[in-house]
Amino acid sequence: MSDNCGCGTTDPADEEAAGSPRPAKGDELANDARQNPFADGVDRRRLLQASGTVGATAALAGCSGGGSGGDGGDAVPTMFVFNNGDRTLSVIDAESDELVTSSFLGTTASFPANQYSTGSDAAHDVLWLNVSGGVRAVDQQTLEELAYVETGFGPNYPNLTPDGEHLLIASGGTTGLSPEGDTNHAIFRVDANRESDTFGEVTAEIETGYVGPCDMTLGPNGDYAFVVDVADEAIRVLSVDPFETVTRVDAGEPVNEGNVLPFMCTASFDGDLLLVENGEGTLGGEPEVPREGSESVWDISDPENPEEIAKITRDDGLPGAPITSEVAPDNSAAYLFIPGEGVGVIDLVANEYATTLDVGGSSIGGAWGPNREKLYVPVQDANQVAVIDHANREVTTTVDVGEAPTGAAAGTVRPESDAVSSLQASLASLGITFGDMEASWCMDDHCYCG
């Protein structure tokens, strides 16, 4: 991971004219050398699309005064896509795979909580966004901020427990860490129940020392969570309640002269398997041993005794270094997001690398749709989302979205229409920025973030 990727910049005069939103908490943790993703100009297709939308939306905003109408609140399969380049949110109908609307959010997420409380039967209506310095909770219907959890760390990796009661956050980990340090990293448990008086508050914390907690995933019953400690080369197993470390297991042997560096992980929906992305090199912004990447498959059917059962490397056909992964609901395949290469597929029956899907560009993550039949992949350098049909393991369509889409999450509560927010989104797509352009956290220059 790296903190020297680009964000949009804000001209003070434009900010004063447009009106400044809330301050970006944690902004001091972001990269000071953020760059404007529109520095090379806006493509003609995007200009024409946005110009037409600006005209129509401006007329609507003039009549409505920016009021909110629409069908917000209806339970409909929906995908939320976070466009890091312009800080907008694209809303996709997960049945027709068509863009419904885009709204200006003013913040973004590279790895939002997207594992649980995102299915077709879920009533959860909160988006949890990883931002530099903490995590923000946003109402899915109004897109208003509900809570801010300050961690004090730039990189944050949140996920909900299956019952939606707790949000767990691993904070501080990145492959860009110095090999040695004295920072005391931490893992947090947060009250995620909107009906609770302590919603959005930290209810427990584990101080880990300088180990680099670098991702968070959970089993289906919500009793156990799994964290990868990149700087200490271990798989950590947590008990959710009581909130404590149950065990830590060594990440195994490296494939080169460096270290394994486990840095991202995804548990299968049935709780039997854990996919782990490994750096395979050394830590730091300029690693002594370049990181080549590998993918490990762990048996976690006995969650307190994880066991590595396979490792897929370059020698096995892996075309690049995966950033993260998603496991198919039937455990037949794992989808690896490999920047510059596409989406890799591992056959989890044979534990072999199967193929690479062309998604039209570069991606660092994806999310299952509410019915968990289709995988939605934001393609950053194509400004679109590729839709993968798991049954056929192929890309079936693409959906045009905002600038540099990076994070995605499913839901069933769709945002209300808001003419003003839509107008701001259209202007943002033309490179006109608003506010502080709050930073998220990304991997090795792979997105516009902090």
VMD Tcl script that draws the C-alpha trace (Angstrom):
set ca {
  {0.00 0.00 0.00}
  {1.05 3.56 -0.42}
  {-0.05 7.01 0.56}
  {1.32 8.72 -2.53}
  {-1.63 8.26 -4.84}
  {-3.59 11.24 -6.13}
  {-6.71 12.96 -4.92}
  {-8.65 15.83 -6.41}
  {-7.50 19.25 -5.33}
  {-9.65 22.11 -4.18}
  {-9.28 25.68 -5.30}
  {-10.10 27.99 -2.34}
  {-12.06 30.35 -4.55}
  {-14.19 27.53 -5.94}
  {-14.74 26.21 -2.43}
  {-15.96 29.57 -1.17}
  {-18.29 29.91 -4.13}
  {-19.70 26.41 -3.87}
  {-20.04 26.34 -0.12}
  {-17.78 24.29 2.11}
  {-19.09 21.02 3.61}
  {-18.05 19.54 6.94}
  {-14.29 19.39 7.59}
  {-12.55 16.19 6.55}
  {-11.61 14.60 9.84}
  {-8.31 12.77 9.53}
  {-7.26 14.96 6.61}
  {-3.90 15.58 8.26}
  {-3.23 11.85 7.83}
  {-3.67 12.03 4.07}
  {-1.02 12.66 1.46}
  {-0.23 16.35 1.10}
  {0.79 15.88 -2.54}
  {-2.62 14.75 -3.75}
  {-3.13 15.35 -7.46}
  {-6.09 16.32 -9.58}
  {-7.28 13.23 -11.50}
  {-8.67 15.58 -14.15}
  {-5.27 17.19 -14.83}
  {-5.13 15.56 -18.27}
  {-8.59 16.81 -19.14}
  {-12.07 15.31 -19.35}
  {-12.91 12.96 -22.21}
  {-15.45 14.18 -24.76}
  {-18.01 11.45 -24.03}
  {-18.04 12.32 -20.34}
  {-18.27 16.03 -21.15}
  {-21.33 15.54 -23.36}
  {-23.04 13.25 -20.87}
  {-22.41 15.56 -17.93}
  {-23.37 18.71 -19.82}
  {-26.76 17.26 -20.70}
  {-27.30 16.11 -17.15}
  {-26.29 19.49 -15.74}
  {-28.87 21.25 -17.89}
  {-31.71 18.92 -16.98}
  {-30.80 18.74 -13.31}
  {-30.35 22.49 -12.98}
  {-33.86 23.04 -14.29}
  {-35.22 20.49 -11.84}
  {-33.28 21.98 -8.95}
  {-34.63 25.43 -9.84}
  {-38.18 24.16 -9.63}
  {-37.82 21.92 -6.64}
  {-35.41 23.88 -4.53}
  {-33.34 20.73 -4.15}
  {-36.00 18.78 -2.33}
  {-35.87 15.01 -1.94}
  {-38.50 12.86 -3.51}
  {-38.38 9.51 -5.26}
  {-38.71 6.01 -3.94}
  {-36.13 6.03 -1.17}
  {-36.93 3.32 1.33}
  {-38.23 0.70 -1.11}
  {-36.47 -2.64 -0.78}
  {-34.83 -2.99 -4.18}
  {-31.54 -4.74 -5.09}
  {-28.98 -1.94 -5.35}
  {-25.25 -1.48 -5.77}
  {-23.43 1.55 -4.37}
  {-20.21 2.48 -6.17}
  {-17.77 5.01 -4.71}
  {-16.03 7.14 -7.33}
  {-12.77 8.26 -5.74}
  {-11.86 10.63 -8.54}
  {-14.79 13.01 -8.08}
  {-16.20 11.97 -4.67}
  {-19.55 10.93 -6.13}
  {-21.69 7.87 -5.45}
  {-23.17 5.93 -8.36}
  {-26.32 3.92 -7.69}
  {-26.89 0.85 -9.89}
  {-30.05 -1.23 -10.20}
  {-28.79 -4.75 -9.46}
  {-31.60 -6.38 -11.45}
  {-31.31 -4.48 -14.73}
  {-27.62 -3.53 -14.22}
  {-28.36 0.05 -15.23}
  {-27.24 3.30 -13.63}
  {-30.06 4.82 -11.59}
  {-28.40 8.05 -10.48}
  {-25.20 9.62 -9.26}
  {-25.01 11.83 -6.17}
  {-22.27 14.02 -4.80}
  {-21.07 12.55 -1.51}
  {-18.04 14.72 -0.71}
  {-16.19 11.71 0.62}
  {-15.42 8.25 -0.68}
  {-14.41 4.70 0.21}
  {-11.90 2.27 -1.21}
  {-12.87 -0.65 1.03}
  {-16.36 -0.05 2.48}
  {-17.92 -2.68 4.74}
  {-19.45 -5.00 2.12}
  {-19.41 -8.57 3.44}
  {-22.57 -8.87 5.57}
  {-25.87 -6.96 5.93}
  {-25.76 -6.56 2.14}
  {-27.92 -9.51 1.03}
  {-31.38 -9.37 -0.55}
  {-33.03 -10.14 2.79}
  {-31.04 -7.55 4.75}
  {-32.81 -4.51 6.18}
  {-29.55 -2.75 7.07}
  {-29.56 0.83 5.79}
  {-26.11 2.19 6.69}
  {-23.03 2.50 4.51}
  {-19.74 2.29 6.44}
  {-16.94 4.08 4.60}
  {-13.23 3.78 5.30}
  {-11.73 7.27 5.27}
  {-8.30 8.49 6.29}
  {-8.46 8.84 10.05}
  {-11.49 6.67 10.71}
  {-14.81 5.35 9.41}
  {-17.97 7.28 8.48}
  {-21.52 5.94 8.71}
  {-23.87 7.22 5.99}
  {-27.63 6.72 5.74}
  {-28.40 4.79 2.54}
  {-31.67 6.63 1.98}
  {-30.71 10.24 2.70}
  {-26.91 9.94 2.20}
  {-26.50 12.02 5.35}
  {-23.73 11.27 7.82}
  {-24.90 9.38 10.90}
  {-21.66 8.88 12.80}
  {-17.91 9.24 12.58}
  {-15.57 6.77 14.29}
  {-12.13 8.29 14.75}
  {-9.31 5.75 14.86}
  {-6.34 8.05 14.40}
  {-4.92 5.88 11.60}
  {-4.82 6.50 7.87}
  {-5.71 2.97 6.68}
  {-8.92 1.50 8.12}
  {-10.63 -1.75 7.12}
  {-14.23 -2.12 8.41}
  {-16.71 -4.99 8.26}
  {-20.04 -5.68 9.94}
  {-20.95 -8.74 11.95}
  {-23.65 -10.82 10.19}
  {-26.34 -9.62 12.62}
  {-25.43 -5.99 11.98}
  {-24.87 -5.32 15.68}
  {-21.14 -4.59 15.56}
  {-18.71 -2.95 13.18}
  {-15.14 -4.21 13.48}
  {-12.23 -2.08 12.22}
  {-8.63 -3.14 11.69}
  {-6.50 0.01 11.68}
  {-2.95 0.97 10.79}
  {-1.80 -1.81 8.49}
  {-0.25 -1.25 5.06}
  {2.53 -2.88 3.07}
  {4.06 0.58 2.92}
  {4.92 0.44 6.63}
  {8.54 0.67 7.69}
  {9.88 -2.76 8.68}
  {10.25 -1.55 12.27}
  {8.37 1.03 14.30}
  {6.90 1.87 17.69}
  {3.33 2.82 16.70}
  {0.70 0.97 18.70}
  {-1.84 -0.17 16.12}
  {-5.38 -1.14 17.10}
  {-8.53 -3.09 16.28}
  {-11.89 -1.58 17.23}
  {-15.40 -2.83 17.89}
  {-18.16 -0.27 17.29}
  {-21.88 -0.30 18.10}
  {-23.59 -0.57 14.67}
  {-27.18 -0.85 15.91}
  {-29.02 2.33 14.85}
  {-31.59 1.82 17.59}
  {-28.90 1.86 20.28}
  {-28.07 4.92 22.37}
  {-24.38 4.22 21.73}
  {-24.63 3.84 17.94}
  {-21.33 4.74 16.32}
  {-19.36 4.56 19.55}
  {-16.35 2.35 20.22}
  {-17.38 -0.42 22.63}
  {-14.07 -2.29 22.80}
  {-10.50 -1.92 21.57}
  {-7.50 -4.21 21.21}
  {-4.09 -2.54 21.11}
  {-1.84 -4.75 19.02}
  {1.57 -3.05 19.03}
  {3.42 -2.51 15.76}
  {1.96 -5.43 13.80}
  {-0.03 -3.66 11.05}
  {-3.62 -5.00 11.28}
  {-4.42 -4.87 7.60}
  {-7.92 -6.23 6.92}
  {-11.02 -7.57 8.67}
  {-13.34 -10.45 7.72}
  {-15.84 -12.58 9.64}
  {-17.36 -16.03 9.74}
  {-21.12 -16.48 9.13}
  {-22.16 -16.83 12.76}
  {-20.36 -13.67 13.82}
  {-18.53 -15.30 16.71}
  {-15.09 -15.08 15.13}
  {-13.27 -12.50 13.05}
  {-10.00 -12.81 11.14}
  {-7.32 -10.14 10.77}
  {-4.00 -10.24 8.91}
  {-1.04 -8.65 10.72}
  {1.19 -7.62 7.84}
  {4.19 -6.40 9.87}
  {4.20 -9.46 12.12}
  {3.35 -12.04 9.44}
  {0.45 -13.67 11.23}
  {-3.23 -14.57 10.88}
  {-5.08 -13.30 13.95}
  {-8.33 -14.88 15.16}
  {-10.62 -12.71 17.30}
  {-13.57 -13.47 19.49}
  {-16.21 -10.80 18.84}
  {-17.79 -11.00 22.31}
  {-15.78 -10.91 24.48}
  {-13.60 -8.85 22.15}
  {-10.19 -10.46 22.41}
  {-7.51 -12.29 20.46}
  {-8.07 -16.06 20.56}
  {-4.98 -17.14 18.65}
  {-2.37 -16.02 16.12}
  {-0.94 -18.33 13.46}
  {2.27 -17.83 11.48}
  {1.59 -16.88 7.84}
  {3.93 -19.56 6.49}
  {7.00 -19.49 4.23}
  {7.71 -16.79 1.62}
  {8.14 -17.61 -2.06}
  {11.25 -15.42 -2.40}
  {13.99 -13.83 -0.28}
  {11.51 -11.47 1.33}
  {8.62 -12.05 3.70}
  {5.10 -13.43 3.24}
  {3.40 -10.14 4.25}
  {-0.27 -11.19 4.54}
  {-2.24 -7.98 4.01}
  {-5.84 -8.70 2.94}
  {-8.27 -11.52 3.70}
  {-11.78 -12.74 2.88}
  {-13.74 -15.49 4.65}
  {-16.18 -17.62 2.66}
  {-19.89 -17.20 3.41}
  {-20.07 -20.67 4.98}
  {-17.03 -20.04 7.19}
  {-14.97 -22.93 5.84}
  {-12.33 -21.04 3.86}
  {-10.18 -17.94 4.22}
  {-8.52 -16.34 1.20}
  {-5.38 -14.33 2.04}
  {-3.50 -11.94 -0.24}
  {0.24 -11.93 0.46}
  {2.75 -9.25 -0.54}
  {5.69 -11.66 -0.90}
  {8.56 -9.18 -0.60}
  {9.52 -6.65 2.01}
  {7.73 -3.75 3.67}
  {8.15 -0.11 2.74}
  {7.45 2.38 -0.01}
  {10.62 1.25 -1.78}
  {10.93 -2.39 -0.70}
  {14.33 -4.02 -0.68}
  {12.72 -7.14 -2.16}
  {9.99 -6.16 -4.67}
  {6.57 -7.55 -3.79}
  {5.41 -10.15 -6.33}
  {2.25 -11.35 -4.58}
  {0.62 -14.71 -3.90}
  {-2.76 -16.05 -2.80}
  {-3.20 -18.43 0.13}
  {-6.19 -20.65 0.87}
  {-6.78 -21.47 4.53}
  {-9.11 -23.98 6.16}
  {-10.97 -22.16 8.97}
  {-13.70 -24.74 9.57}
  {-12.17 -24.92 13.04}
  {-11.83 -21.14 13.47}
  {-9.45 -21.34 16.41}
  {-7.03 -23.50 14.41}
  {-6.57 -22.06 10.90}
  {-4.53 -24.21 8.52}
  {-3.05 -23.20 5.18}
  {-4.06 -25.76 2.53}
  {-2.82 -24.13 -0.69}
  {-0.76 -21.24 -2.04}
  {-1.09 -19.94 -5.59}
  {2.04 -18.19 -6.92}
  {3.46 -16.80 -10.17}
  {4.76 -20.30 -10.94}
  {1.14 -21.53 -10.82}
  {-0.05 -19.01 -13.40}
  {-0.88 -16.05 -11.17}
  {-0.33 -13.10 -13.56}
  {0.24 -10.40 -10.95}
  {-0.12 -9.41 -7.32}
  {-3.74 -9.60 -6.10}
  {-4.98 -6.73 -3.94}
  {-8.04 -8.44 -2.50}
  {-10.57 -11.17 -3.33}
  {-14.17 -12.36 -3.10}
  {-15.24 -15.96 -2.53}
  {-18.18 -17.38 -4.50}
  {-21.22 -18.22 -2.34}
  {-20.94 -21.89 -3.32}
  {-17.19 -22.03 -2.53}
  {-16.42 -23.18 -6.06}
  {-14.24 -20.22 -6.99}
  {-12.36 -17.22 -5.69}
  {-12.15 -13.99 -7.68}
  {-8.88 -12.07 -7.31}
  {-8.59 -8.37 -8.15}
  {-5.22 -7.95 -9.86}
  {-4.43 -4.37 -10.96}
  {-3.30 -4.14 -14.56}
  {-4.32 -7.73 -15.30}
  {-8.03 -8.16 -14.64}
  {-9.92 -10.48 -12.31}
  {-8.20 -13.79 -11.65}
  {-10.19 -16.93 -10.92}
  {-9.06 -19.74 -8.63}
  {-10.86 -23.08 -8.83}
  {-11.35 -23.80 -5.12}
  {-12.24 -27.45 -5.76}
  {-8.83 -28.15 -7.25}
  {-7.10 -25.15 -5.60}
  {-5.63 -24.20 -8.97}
  {-5.43 -20.97 -10.92}
  {-8.08 -21.22 -13.63}
  {-8.23 -18.07 -15.75}
  {-8.10 -14.28 -15.89}
  {-11.21 -12.30 -16.82}
  {-10.78 -9.11 -18.83}
  {-12.80 -6.35 -17.12}
  {-11.57 -3.59 -19.41}
  {-9.04 -2.05 -17.07}
  {-7.64 -2.05 -13.55}
  {-9.44 -2.86 -10.31}
  {-8.52 -3.38 -6.66}
  {-11.81 -4.73 -5.33}
  {-15.41 -5.74 -5.93}
  {-18.63 -6.72 -4.17}
  {-21.35 -9.32 -4.56}
  {-24.80 -8.10 -5.52}
  {-27.66 -8.55 -3.04}
  {-28.60 -11.94 -4.54}
  {-24.93 -13.01 -4.57}
  {-25.19 -14.23 -8.14}
  {-23.25 -11.38 -9.76}
  {-19.97 -9.75 -8.82}
  {-19.65 -6.00 -9.38}
  {-16.12 -4.81 -10.17}
  {-15.30 -1.06 -10.24}
  {-12.79 -0.49 -13.04}
  {-10.84 2.61 -12.07}
  {-9.18 3.56 -15.31}
  {-12.29 2.90 -17.44}
  {-14.83 4.75 -15.25}
  {-17.17 1.79 -15.34}
  {-18.31 -1.24 -13.36}
  {-17.87 -4.69 -14.88}
  {-20.56 -7.22 -13.96}
  {-19.42 -10.83 -13.65}
  {-21.97 -13.63 -13.79}
  {-20.66 -16.26 -11.39}
  {-22.60 -19.17 -12.95}
  {-20.74 -18.71 -16.23}
  {-17.64 -16.99 -14.83}
  {-17.77 -14.27 -17.45}
  {-18.29 -10.53 -17.78}
  {-21.85 -9.98 -19.00}
  {-22.05 -6.19 -19.13}
  {-20.48 -2.92 -18.03}
  {-22.08 0.15 -16.43}
  {-20.68 3.65 -16.89}
  {-20.21 5.43 -13.55}
  {-18.17 8.34 -12.13}
  {-14.47 9.15 -12.14}
  {-12.13 6.42 -10.87}
  {-14.63 4.05 -9.21}
  {-12.93 2.02 -6.48}
  {-15.15 0.70 -3.67}
  {-18.55 -0.99 -3.90}
  {-21.23 -2.34 -1.55}
  {-24.68 -3.88 -1.98}
  {-27.91 -2.91 -0.28}
  {-31.69 -2.92 -0.59}
  {-32.42 0.64 0.56}
  {-32.08 3.05 -2.34}
  {-31.30 6.77 -1.87}
  {-33.99 9.38 -2.26}
  {-33.74 11.60 -5.32}
  {-31.99 14.90 -4.66}
  {-31.73 17.42 -7.50}
  {-29.01 19.49 -5.84}
  {-26.82 16.48 -5.10}
  {-27.29 15.21 -8.66}
  {-26.32 18.63 -10.02}
  {-23.20 18.64 -7.87}
  {-22.35 15.14 -9.11}
  {-22.66 16.34 -12.72}
  {-20.41 19.31 -12.03}
  {-17.93 17.06 -10.21}
  {-17.79 14.82 -13.28}
  {-16.57 17.87 -15.20}
  {-13.71 18.35 -12.76}
  {-15.34 21.02 -10.58}
  {-14.56 20.11 -6.99}
  {-16.42 20.93 -3.78}
  {-15.06 21.07 -0.25}
  {-12.05 19.17 1.00}
  {-12.22 16.07 -1.24}
  {-11.78 13.82 1.78}
  {-9.25 11.02 1.41}
  {-9.73 7.28 1.60}
  {-6.91 4.74 1.56}
  {-5.68 2.70 -1.39}
  {-3.01 0.28 -2.48}
  {0.25 1.21 -4.22}
  {-0.98 4.17 -6.28}
  {-3.98 2.23 -7.55}
  {-6.60 4.90 -6.87}
  {-7.20 8.56 -6.18}
  {-7.01 8.59 -2.41}
  {-5.02 9.71 0.60}
}
mol new
graphics top color blue
foreach p $ca { graphics top sphere $p radius 0.5 }
foreach p [lrange $ca 0 end-1] q [lrange $ca 1 end] { graphics top cylinder $p $q radius 0.2 }
display resetview
